[in-house]
């Protein structure tokens, strides 16, 4: 469902939905950079 502004509206039965945690650890970031460098 969407409201007038085009924002997604969740049914009240779902309760309050928290946004996902998109944070990244230093370890996983360095691993990502390492994989890019190997290409």
Buried (B, 14 or more C-beta within 10 A) or exposed (E): EEEEEEEEEEEEEEEEEEEEEEEEEEEEEEEEEEEEEEE
